[in-house]
């Protein structure tokens, strides 16, 4: 892949980063905080992450400190919100003073790797074979792995058991699009609202559409394929037929969840980060995986952060960095991270088994993560944000009725081709 010059990277990165954060386990915060004061002290190992809501006394900060202690160093931790972090990371790379470790929202990994900022895991001997291939793929670019996932979140269908019982719908009957369509019709016939989702014109809209897009067999390299048109036709038919509300066109994932919590909807497409909220709902809830068109679970997009290692002039630092990363990604460590961040699912088989031993009800989410897919997978790299913007623009046009699904996606493909040059 051609790498842009450093003078052009900042302009490209500044626009691309706005599309990267689709599903966060916590609301974005602004500003920065540190567990050891501002600025790295002599001999400290520097660590940046997107969790300003977790201060120096939090379980997360103590976990990071413990891994530093096990590696024989003091961790200097600084926290930014997601957008500020990625911009600061690029600036630090340009100035040659990048931290030792950065936790990045997974679509940003390929962007920084393409800018020449990140060290490949193999370059300092970190074994990545234990991580699930579908999850670590989001950290790969041009055959090299530039980050490892600390966990993953993804999407599924939450359901209101009370409504389904009244409508005579067994969640276990949902196997494919046809059976799910029948379930939605039964709910509507019972006088209830069948489903809500987020079709907003941002990365969240693409994030929520991708399970249906991929579940139809479509690929992000061809947005106007017959399979893609079939997926968008499904969504638009739900709105047209009153299966989904008109509000989906402007719904964020948060507003979709608020709609579901009213108790009026049978289904809501949402993520792992709502597990605790669902447990506290005023009605019994459950979870089923999003079905593929012809059966099985549809691939759902992965969210969550990757641990990355910026390029360092002093390569001797990598030996300690490796120890810190290994500490963070033991099975026990991945479980601890998972429970700290609203049930991130561990990114290794051993970690997944360990978290299921503690919380068996997470089984549907573990299964969803095992069939999930990174948004920048298929070596899309820095092209993904441009393709995603074209996709959500097409979805908006179709949902609003200003264009047919076929025409909307034809325009989206032309937009993506112009933006990426492919």
MIDOFI-103383 format. One record per residue (C-alpha): residue in one letter; x, y, z. Coordinates in Angstrom, 2 decimals. Example, Ala and Ser with C-alpha at 12.3 -4.5 7.8 and 13.67 -1.06 7.14 Angstrom:
# residues 2
[site 'a', [12.30, -4.50, 7.80]]
[site 's', [13.67, -1.06, 7.14]]
END
This chain:
# residues 422
[site 'x', [0.00, 0.00, 0.00]]
[site 'x', [1.31, 3.44, -0.87]]
[site 'x', [2.09, 5.57, 2.16]]
[site 'x', [1.24, 9.30, 2.04]]
[site 'x', [3.97, 11.77, 2.86]]
[site 'x', [4.01, 12.98, 6.46]]
[site 'x', [2.88, 16.44, 5.33]]
[site 'x', [-0.30, 15.02, 3.85]]
[site 'x', [-0.97, 12.44, 6.58]]
[site 'x', [-2.26, 14.99, 9.09]]
[site 'x', [-4.89, 16.29, 6.66]]
[site 'x', [-6.02, 12.79, 5.71]]
[site 'x', [-6.00, 11.58, 9.30]]
[site 'x', [-7.93, 14.58, 10.62]]
[site 'x', [-10.92, 13.80, 8.41]]
[site 'x', [-10.69, 10.04, 8.65]]
[site 'x', [-10.56, 9.82, 12.43]]
[site 'x', [-14.06, 11.27, 12.76]]
[site 'x', [-15.48, 8.02, 11.39]]
[site 'x', [-13.57, 5.60, 13.57]]
[site 'x', [-15.45, 5.35, 16.88]]
[site 'x', [-18.68, 3.47, 16.38]]
[site 'x', [-19.27, 1.63, 19.58]]
[site 'x', [-17.77, 2.64, 22.84]]
[site 'x', [-18.46, 0.92, 26.13]]
[site 'x', [-18.62, 4.33, 27.78]]
[site 'x', [-19.66, 7.77, 26.51]]
[site 'x', [-16.84, 9.85, 25.04]]
[site 'x', [-15.17, 12.24, 27.47]]
[site 'x', [-13.01, 15.27, 26.81]]
[site 'x', [-9.70, 16.34, 28.25]]
[site 'x', [-6.83, 14.28, 29.59]]
[site 'x', [-5.88, 12.75, 32.89]]
[site 'x', [-2.83, 10.91, 34.12]]
[site 'x', [-2.15, 8.36, 36.81]]
[site 'x', [1.27, 9.85, 37.50]]
[site 'x', [1.13, 13.54, 36.70]]
[site 'x', [1.64, 15.41, 33.42]]
[site 'x', [4.65, 14.48, 31.33]]
[site 'x', [6.75, 11.34, 31.51]]
[site 'x', [9.30, 11.17, 34.28]]
[site 'x', [12.79, 9.81, 33.70]]
[site 'x', [12.73, 6.03, 33.36]]
[site 'x', [8.93, 5.81, 33.17]]
[site 'x', [7.13, 3.89, 30.47]]
[site 'x', [4.43, 5.98, 28.83]]
[site 'x', [0.92, 4.70, 28.16]]
[site 'x', [-1.99, 6.47, 26.42]]
[site 'x', [-5.56, 5.19, 26.38]]
[site 'x', [-9.08, 6.51, 25.59]]
[site 'x', [-10.51, 6.09, 29.09]]
[site 'x', [-10.48, 9.47, 30.87]]
[site 'x', [-13.48, 8.32, 32.91]]
[site 'x', [-11.12, 5.93, 34.74]]
[site 'x', [-8.91, 8.06, 36.98]]
[site 'x', [-5.73, 7.14, 38.85]]
[site 'x', [-7.70, 5.41, 41.63]]
[site 'x', [-9.79, 3.26, 39.29]]
[site 'x', [-9.50, -0.50, 38.89]]
[site 'x', [-8.34, 0.06, 35.31]]
[site 'x', [-5.48, 2.40, 36.29]]
[site 'x', [-4.38, 0.00, 39.03]]
[site 'x', [-4.40, -2.84, 36.53]]
[site 'x', [-2.13, -0.93, 34.17]]
[site 'x', [0.17, -0.01, 37.08]]
[site 'x', [0.36, -3.65, 38.17]]
[site 'x', [1.50, -4.79, 34.74]]
[site 'x', [4.16, -2.09, 34.80]]
[site 'x', [5.35, -3.26, 38.20]]
[site 'x', [5.54, -6.87, 36.98]]
[site 'x', [7.70, -5.65, 34.10]]
[site 'x', [9.90, -3.71, 36.54]]
[site 'x', [8.90, -0.19, 35.47]]
[site 'x', [6.60, 2.66, 36.48]]
[site 'x', [3.78, 3.35, 34.03]]
[site 'x', [3.07, 7.00, 33.19]]
[site 'x', [-0.57, 6.85, 32.01]]
[site 'x', [-2.37, 9.63, 30.15]]
[site 'x', [-6.02, 9.39, 29.05]]
[site 'x', [-7.75, 11.26, 26.24]]
[site 'x', [-11.12, 10.90, 24.57]]
[site 'x', [-11.03, 8.78, 21.42]]
[site 'x', [-10.76, 11.56, 18.83]]
[site 'x', [-8.21, 13.55, 20.82]]
[site 'x', [-6.15, 10.42, 21.37]]
[site 'x', [-5.82, 9.56, 17.69]]
[site 'x', [-4.94, 13.14, 16.79]]
[site 'x', [-2.38, 13.34, 19.62]]
[site 'x', [-0.91, 10.03, 18.48]]
[site 'x', [-0.33, 11.32, 14.97]]
[site 'x', [1.21, 14.54, 16.26]]
[site 'x', [3.51, 12.63, 18.63]]
[site 'x', [4.62, 10.43, 15.75]]
[site 'x', [5.43, 13.47, 13.64]]
[site 'x', [7.44, 15.01, 16.48]]
[site 'x', [9.26, 11.79, 17.35]]
[site 'x', [8.06, 11.61, 20.96]]
[site 'x', [5.39, 8.91, 20.82]]
[site 'x', [4.55, 6.99, 24.02]]
[site 'x', [5.59, 3.38, 24.51]]
[site 'x', [2.01, 2.06, 24.31]]
[site 'x', [-1.22, 3.42, 22.84]]
[site 'x', [-4.66, 1.81, 23.10]]
[site 'x', [-6.53, 2.65, 19.90]]
[site 'x', [-10.08, 2.11, 18.66]]
[site 'x', [-9.51, -0.79, 16.30]]
[site 'x', [-10.19, 0.94, 12.94]]
[site 'x', [-7.48, 3.51, 13.79]]
[site 'x', [-4.76, 0.86, 13.94]]
[site 'x', [-4.35, 0.57, 10.19]]
[site 'x', [-4.41, 4.36, 9.83]]
[site 'x', [-1.46, 4.82, 12.19]]
[site 'x', [0.32, 1.77, 10.79]]
[site 'x', [-0.04, 3.16, 7.27]]
[site 'x', [1.49, 6.42, 8.51]]
[site 'x', [4.58, 4.45, 9.59]]
[site 'x', [4.00, 5.12, 13.29]]
[site 'x', [3.57, 1.61, 14.67]]
[site 'x', [5.92, -1.27, 15.31]]
[site 'x', [4.79, -4.69, 14.06]]
[site 'x', [4.27, -7.18, 16.88]]
[site 'x', [6.67, -9.65, 15.24]]
[site 'x', [9.45, -7.06, 15.26]]
[site 'x', [9.83, -7.40, 19.03]]
[site 'x', [8.87, -11.05, 19.27]]
[site 'x', [5.29, -10.92, 20.56]]
[site 'x', [3.39, -14.09, 19.64]]
[site 'x', [-0.06, -13.20, 18.30]]
[site 'x', [-1.15, -16.74, 17.33]]
[site 'x', [-3.32, -17.17, 20.45]]
[site 'x', [-5.67, -14.33, 19.47]]
[site 'x', [-8.80, -15.14, 17.49]]
[site 'x', [-7.99, -14.64, 13.82]]
[site 'x', [-11.22, -12.80, 13.07]]
[site 'x', [-10.52, -10.31, 15.87]]
[site 'x', [-6.84, -9.66, 15.34]]
[site 'x', [-7.48, -9.09, 11.62]]
[site 'x', [-8.49, -5.51, 12.45]]
[site 'x', [-4.89, -4.91, 13.53]]
[site 'x', [-3.34, -6.29, 10.35]]
[site 'x', [-2.09, -4.37, 7.35]]
[site 'x', [-0.19, -5.68, 4.35]]
[site 'x', [0.53, -9.00, 6.03]]
[site 'x', [1.83, -7.58, 9.32]]
[site 'x', [0.12, -7.33, 12.72]]
[site 'x', [0.37, -3.91, 14.36]]
[site 'x', [-1.84, -4.38, 17.42]]
[site 'x', [-3.52, -6.91, 19.68]]
[site 'x', [-7.12, -6.67, 20.92]]
[site 'x', [-7.68, -6.25, 24.65]]
[site 'x', [-11.20, -7.56, 24.07]]
[site 'x', [-14.08, -7.02, 21.71]]
[site 'x', [-17.65, -5.88, 21.70]]
[site 'x', [-20.13, -6.37, 18.91]]
[site 'x', [-23.82, -6.35, 18.01]]
[site 'x', [-26.74, -8.72, 18.51]]
[site 'x', [-30.52, -8.49, 18.84]]
[site 'x', [-31.90, -7.79, 22.30]]
[site 'x', [-35.50, -8.85, 22.74]]
[site 'x', [-38.37, -8.08, 25.09]]
[site 'x', [-39.49, -11.50, 26.31]]
[site 'x', [-42.89, -10.22, 27.44]]
[site 'x', [-43.77, -8.98, 23.96]]
[site 'x', [-42.49, -12.13, 22.25]]
[site 'x', [-44.49, -14.34, 24.60]]
[site 'x', [-47.65, -12.36, 23.90]]
[site 'x', [-47.03, -12.57, 20.15]]
[site 'x', [-46.28, -16.30, 20.25]]
[site 'x', [-42.67, -15.91, 19.08]]
[site 'x', [-39.98, -18.33, 20.22]]
[site 'x', [-36.57, -16.60, 19.97]]
[site 'x', [-35.01, -19.98, 19.19]]
[site 'x', [-37.01, -20.07, 15.95]]
[site 'x', [-34.99, -17.18, 14.50]]
[site 'x', [-32.55, -18.91, 12.17]]
[site 'x', [-32.42, -16.74, 9.03]]
[site 'x', [-34.02, -13.67, 7.45]]
[site 'x', [-37.20, -15.54, 6.57]]
[site 'x', [-37.84, -16.80, 10.11]]
[site 'x', [-36.92, -13.43, 11.57]]
[site 'x', [-39.35, -11.76, 9.16]]
[site 'x', [-42.11, -14.06, 10.37]]
[site 'x', [-41.33, -13.17, 13.97]]
[site 'x', [-41.53, -9.45, 13.18]]
[site 'x', [-44.88, -9.91, 11.43]]
[site 'x', [-46.29, -11.78, 14.43]]
[site 'x', [-45.26, -8.96, 16.73]]
[site 'x', [-46.90, -6.38, 14.49]]
[site 'x', [-50.07, -8.48, 14.24]]
[site 'x', [-50.17, -8.52, 18.05]]
[site 'x', [-50.28, -4.73, 18.02]]
[site 'x', [-46.71, -4.22, 19.20]]
[site 'x', [-43.69, -2.47, 17.68]]
[site 'x', [-41.37, -5.04, 16.08]]
[site 'x', [-37.86, -3.57, 15.88]]
[site 'x', [-35.70, -0.46, 16.19]]
[site 'x', [-32.15, 0.13, 15.00]]
[site 'x', [-29.70, 2.96, 14.30]]
[site 'x', [-29.58, 4.14, 10.69]]
[site 'x', [-28.02, 7.54, 11.45]]
[site 'x', [-25.74, 9.13, 8.87]]
[site 'x', [-22.51, 8.48, 10.78]]
[site 'x', [-20.18, 5.56, 11.43]]
[site 'x', [-22.83, 4.22, 13.83]]
[site 'x', [-25.20, 3.80, 10.89]]
[site 'x', [-22.64, 1.78, 8.93]]
[site 'x', [-21.79, -0.21, 12.06]]
[site 'x', [-25.42, -1.25, 12.51]]
[site 'x', [-26.00, -1.98, 8.81]]
[site 'x', [-22.92, -4.17, 8.37]]
[site 'x', [-24.40, -7.36, 9.92]]
[site 'x', [-27.21, -7.29, 7.35]]
[site 'x', [-24.81, -6.26, 4.56]]
[site 'x', [-22.30, -8.99, 5.37]]
[site 'x', [-25.10, -11.40, 6.28]]
[site 'x', [-26.39, -11.12, 2.70]]
[site 'x', [-22.93, -11.99, 1.39]]
[site 'x', [-21.95, -8.45, 0.35]]
[site 'x', [-18.39, -7.10, 0.45]]
[site 'x', [-17.21, -3.56, 1.24]]
[site 'x', [-15.23, -3.49, -1.99]]
[site 'x', [-18.49, -3.54, -3.98]]
[site 'x', [-21.20, -1.49, -2.29]]
[site 'x', [-23.75, -1.89, -5.12]]
[site 'x', [-23.64, -5.67, -5.48]]
[site 'x', [-26.97, -7.55, -5.68]]
[site 'x', [-26.32, -8.85, -2.16]]
[site 'x', [-25.80, -5.31, -0.83]]
[site 'x', [-28.99, -4.12, -2.52]]
[site 'x', [-30.87, -7.02, -0.95]]
[site 'x', [-29.66, -6.02, 2.53]]
[site 'x', [-30.65, -2.37, 2.11]]
[site 'x', [-33.99, -3.39, 0.62]]
[site 'x', [-34.63, -5.37, 3.81]]
[site 'x', [-34.05, -2.30, 5.98]]
[site 'x', [-36.11, 0.04, 3.81]]
[site 'x', [-38.97, -2.47, 3.62]]
[site 'x', [-39.13, -2.55, 7.41]]
[site 'x', [-39.60, 1.22, 7.52]]
[site 'x', [-42.05, 1.23, 4.62]]
[site 'x', [-44.16, -1.56, 6.13]]
[site 'x', [-44.20, -0.14, 9.66]]
[site 'x', [-41.98, -2.89, 11.05]]
[site 'x', [-39.43, -0.25, 12.14]]
[site 'x', [-40.15, 3.39, 13.07]]
[site 'x', [-39.23, 6.34, 10.85]]
[site 'x', [-36.95, 7.48, 13.66]]
[site 'x', [-34.32, 4.93, 12.63]]
[site 'x', [-32.99, 7.35, 10.02]]
[site 'x', [-31.74, 9.66, 12.79]]
[site 'x', [-31.33, 7.12, 15.58]]
[site 'x', [-27.95, 6.79, 17.24]]
[site 'x', [-27.26, 3.58, 19.13]]
[site 'x', [-28.04, 5.40, 22.37]]
[site 'x', [-31.43, 6.69, 21.17]]
[site 'x', [-32.26, 3.25, 19.80]]
[site 'x', [-31.54, 1.80, 23.22]]
[site 'x', [-33.72, 4.42, 24.89]]
[site 'x', [-36.56, 3.40, 22.57]]
[site 'x', [-36.09, -0.23, 23.52]]
[site 'x', [-36.10, 0.56, 27.24]]
[site 'x', [-39.59, 2.06, 26.94]]
[site 'x', [-40.79, -1.54, 26.71]]
[site 'x', [-42.64, -0.84, 23.47]]
[site 'x', [-40.31, -2.67, 21.05]]
[site 'x', [-39.83, -6.41, 20.63]]
[site 'x', [-36.28, -6.17, 19.26]]
[site 'x', [-33.42, -3.69, 19.25]]
[site 'x', [-30.09, -4.05, 17.53]]
[site 'x', [-27.41, -3.03, 20.01]]
[site 'x', [-24.17, -4.05, 21.63]]
[site 'x', [-22.36, -5.80, 24.42]]
[site 'x', [-22.05, -2.51, 26.27]]
[site 'x', [-25.80, -2.61, 27.08]]
[site 'x', [-25.65, -5.88, 29.04]]
[site 'x', [-25.94, -4.23, 32.44]]
[site 'x', [-28.66, -1.85, 31.28]]
[site 'x', [-30.68, -4.73, 29.83]]
[site 'x', [-30.47, -6.57, 33.14]]
[site 'x', [-31.99, -3.55, 34.88]]
[site 'x', [-34.85, -3.07, 32.39]]
[site 'x', [-38.45, -3.06, 33.61]]
[site 'x', [-39.16, -6.18, 31.55]]
[site 'x', [-37.38, -9.50, 30.97]]
[site 'x', [-34.84, -9.41, 28.15]]
[site 'x', [-32.83, -11.86, 26.13]]
[site 'x', [-30.34, -11.92, 23.26]]
[site 'x', [-30.20, -13.69, 19.91]]
[site 'x', [-27.54, -13.34, 17.27]]
[site 'x', [-28.33, -11.39, 14.11]]
[site 'x', [-29.20, -14.02, 11.50]]
[site 'x', [-27.55, -14.33, 8.12]]
[site 'x', [-29.84, -14.27, 5.09]]
[site 'x', [-29.63, -18.01, 4.51]]
[site 'x', [-29.01, -19.11, 8.08]]
[site 'x', [-26.34, -19.04, 10.72]]
[site 'x', [-25.03, -16.00, 12.51]]
[site 'x', [-24.27, -12.95, 10.40]]
[site 'x', [-20.77, -11.52, 10.77]]
[site 'x', [-21.06, -8.50, 13.05]]
[site 'x', [-18.51, -5.67, 13.21]]
[site 'x', [-16.09, -5.65, 16.10]]
[site 'x', [-15.60, -2.73, 18.42]]
[site 'x', [-13.00, -2.34, 21.11]]
[site 'x', [-9.44, -1.18, 21.53]]
[site 'x', [-6.12, -2.60, 20.39]]
[site 'x', [-2.82, -2.29, 22.24]]
[site 'x', [-0.30, -0.82, 19.82]]
[site 'x', [3.38, 0.00, 20.14]]
[site 'x', [4.61, 3.19, 18.46]]
[site 'x', [8.02, 3.19, 16.81]]
[site 'x', [10.77, 4.06, 19.31]]
[site 'x', [14.28, 5.34, 18.53]]
[site 'x', [15.54, 3.34, 21.52]]
[site 'x', [14.60, -0.19, 20.44]]
[site 'x', [15.82, -1.58, 23.78]]
[site 'x', [12.53, -0.33, 25.27]]
[site 'x', [10.59, -2.98, 23.36]]
[site 'x', [11.70, -5.80, 25.68]]
[site 'x', [9.88, -4.20, 28.62]]
[site 'x', [6.93, -3.23, 26.43]]
[site 'x', [6.56, -6.87, 25.46]]
[site 'x', [6.36, -7.86, 29.14]]
[site 'x', [3.66, -5.25, 29.78]]
[site 'x', [1.60, -6.44, 26.80]]
[site 'x', [1.90, -10.08, 27.83]]
[site 'x', [0.71, -9.19, 31.33]]
[site 'x', [-2.30, -7.34, 29.94]]
[site 'x', [-3.37, -10.25, 27.74]]
[site 'x', [-3.16, -13.32, 29.97]]
[site 'x', [-6.52, -15.16, 30.18]]
[site 'x', [-7.05, -13.72, 33.66]]
[site 'x', [-6.02, -10.27, 32.50]]
[site 'x', [-8.41, -10.33, 29.56]]
[site 'x', [-11.26, -11.34, 31.87]]
[site 'x', [-10.39, -8.50, 34.23]]
[site 'x', [-10.40, -6.05, 31.33]]
[site 'x', [-13.66, -7.49, 30.06]]
[site 'x', [-15.51, -6.99, 33.32]]
[site 'x', [-14.00, -3.53, 33.85]]
[site 'x', [-15.34, -2.29, 30.51]]
[site 'x', [-18.96, -3.46, 30.53]]
[site 'x', [-18.24, -6.98, 29.36]]
[site 'x', [-15.67, -6.75, 26.63]]
[site 'x', [-15.39, -10.33, 25.41]]
[site 'x', [-11.81, -11.65, 25.69]]
[site 'x', [-9.94, -11.99, 22.41]]
[site 'x', [-8.50, -15.46, 22.99]]
[site 'x', [-10.17, -18.85, 23.36]]
[site 'x', [-8.67, -19.29, 26.83]]
[site 'x', [-9.96, -15.89, 27.91]]
[site 'x', [-13.43, -16.61, 26.57]]
[site 'x', [-13.63, -19.88, 28.45]]
[site 'x', [-12.48, -18.11, 31.61]]
[site 'x', [-15.12, -15.39, 31.38]]
[site 'x', [-17.85, -17.96, 30.68]]
[site 'x', [-16.81, -19.82, 33.82]]
[site 'x', [-17.54, -16.61, 35.74]]
[site 'x', [-20.65, -15.54, 33.81]]
[site 'x', [-22.36, -18.27, 31.75]]
[site 'x', [-25.05, -15.87, 30.48]]
[site 'x', [-22.42, -14.25, 28.24]]
[site 'x', [-22.47, -17.28, 25.93]]
[site 'x', [-24.51, -15.55, 23.15]]
[site 'x', [-22.02, -12.68, 23.14]]
[site 'x', [-19.01, -14.98, 23.06]]
[site 'x', [-20.57, -16.73, 20.08]]
[site 'x', [-21.28, -13.39, 18.40]]
[site 'x', [-17.68, -12.25, 18.88]]
[site 'x', [-16.37, -15.54, 17.50]]
[site 'x', [-18.24, -14.92, 14.23]]
[site 'x', [-17.56, -11.16, 14.15]]
[site 'x', [-15.41, -9.29, 11.64]]
[site 'x', [-13.16, -6.24, 11.84]]
[site 'x', [-14.28, -3.26, 9.82]]
[site 'x', [-10.82, -2.78, 8.32]]
[site 'x', [-10.40, -6.51, 7.59]]
[site 'x', [-9.78, -7.65, 4.01]]
[site 'x', [-6.82, -5.24, 4.01]]
[site 'x', [-9.10, -2.21, 3.60]]
[site 'x', [-6.88, -0.21, 5.94]]
[site 'x', [-7.20, 3.55, 5.51]]
[site 'x', [-9.81, 3.09, 2.78]]
[site 'x', [-12.39, 1.91, 5.31]]
[site 'x', [-13.52, 5.33, 6.64]]
[site 'x', [-14.08, 6.56, 3.08]]
[site 'x', [-16.02, 3.44, 2.11]]
[site 'x', [-18.05, 3.64, 5.31]]
[site 'x', [-19.01, 7.26, 4.67]]
[site 'x', [-20.21, 6.33, 1.20]]
[site 'x', [-22.17, 3.41, 2.66]]
[site 'x', [-23.95, 5.40, 5.37]]
[site 'x', [-24.76, 8.12, 2.81]]
[site 'x', [-26.41, 5.50, 0.62]]
[site 'x', [-28.32, 4.03, 3.55]]
[site 'x', [-29.63, 7.48, 4.44]]
[site 'x', [-30.86, 8.11, 0.90]]
[site 'x', [-32.68, 4.79, 0.78]]
[site 'x', [-34.25, 5.09, 4.23]]
[site 'x', [-35.47, 8.63, 3.47]]
[site 'x', [-37.01, 7.47, 0.18]]
[site 'x', [-34.97, 9.92, -1.90]]
[site 'x', [-33.49, 7.01, -3.86]]
[site 'x', [-34.18, 3.33, -4.32]]
[site 'x', [-31.80, 0.93, -2.56]]
[site 'x', [-30.22, 0.05, -5.91]]
[site 'x', [-29.73, 3.67, -6.98]]
[site 'x', [-28.54, 4.75, -3.53]]
[site 'x', [-25.87, 2.06, -3.46]]
[site 'x', [-24.85, 2.73, -7.06]]
[site 'x', [-24.12, 6.32, -6.02]]
[site 'x', [-22.37, 5.04, -2.89]]
[site 'x', [-20.08, 2.82, -4.94]]
[site 'x', [-19.17, 5.72, -7.21]]
[site 'x', [-18.47, 7.91, -4.15]]
[site 'x', [-16.28, 5.22, -2.57]]
[site 'x', [-14.37, 4.63, -5.80]]
[site 'x', [-13.67, 8.34, -6.20]]
[site 'x', [-12.59, 8.69, -2.56]]
[site 'x', [-10.28, 5.67, -2.49]]
[site 'x', [-9.06, 5.68, -6.08]]
[site 'x', [-9.91, 1.97, -6.33]]
END
